[in-house]
Amino acid sequence: MEIRELRAFVAVAEEGGLSAAARRLHLSQSALSQVVQSLERQLGVQLLTRSHSGTTPTLAGDILVRRARAILAAHDGAVAEVMAAGGDGSAVAGRIRVGVPLELPLDVLPSALVELRAAYPETRVDVRHASSAGQLAALDAGDLDLALVRYRPAGERFDAFLVVREPIGVLLDAGHSQSLAEATGVRLDRLAGMSWLGFPRSDAPPWYDEVSAILRAHGLTDQVAEADGEPSITAEVKFAAVRSGRSFTLAPPEWANNLPQGVHWHPIDGNPIIRRTWAVWPADARQRDLATLVAAFNPPAAPH
């Protein structure tokens, strides 16, 4: 079990439901549900009783909540002690406005916030969801302090740091999964004749252009035109379109753990599509709490 998993489970138990806990942790409800399911698989026990009114810890869940609170208190206390020993005592209360994109991996922001709160417990963090382009515009206007975006902006106005690298796979209906999936994944060229249910180019132009170029390189020229200019699409709409058997959509590996019946996730043969998320902030920023938050992001492992 990891600290982030324990922290997420305690939030669910304290809030009495996935929806409220997801808002508290700034996560999607589906991502939080995956964490709970992962814990239950690891421990081999049911941790929550689920009903229309919310969730209640089982006996095993109560034990885990009690133990997890002690572990988290010890962990956070240790982080605070170490940070205090190495600091200069200049921590002051502040506010950091953070932008996040849709489908941000589960542990990216919460794990960094743990270190921030240990060093600057009075700093308030405001999180808002926005497209990459929208975040960079807000950063440029002074309405955001930190943006988590799908491409690195050009120029010297901003500093940037790569925080996530995700191999993107494909969602298919059951019929196409059976006929197209191989041991190494699904070859992109075999998706010809299906429509790509993508995202608007205006959300993240460089990232859209990168994906489009890869699809075209695999003979999927017609599919690219289907996605451009469309409004943002919810997960539920994507699932419905995929189940129809006429469309495919791209998704990171974590989606594989919580899909509706009739929808399957597969890696793409050769992993040609890698989605990157960058932390971006003004180059002239001088906030110490912001610097601590940026430094808390773990760099992604180098690709093999």
Secondary structure, DSSP 8 states (H G I E B T S, - for coil): --HHHHHHHHHHHHHTSHHHHHHHHT--HHHHHHHHHHHHHHHTS--EEEETTEEEE-HHHHHHHHHHHHHHHHHHHHHHHHHHHHS-S-----EEEEEE-TT--TTHHHHHHHHHHHH-TT-EEEEEE--HHHHHHHHHTTS-SEEEESS---SSSEEEEEEEEEE-EEEEEHHHHHHH-BTTBB-GGGGTTSEE----GGG-HHHHHHHHHHHHHTT-HHHHHHHTT-----HHHHHHHHHTTSEEEEE-GGGGGS--TTEEEE-BTT---EEEEEEEEETT---HHHHHHHHHS-------
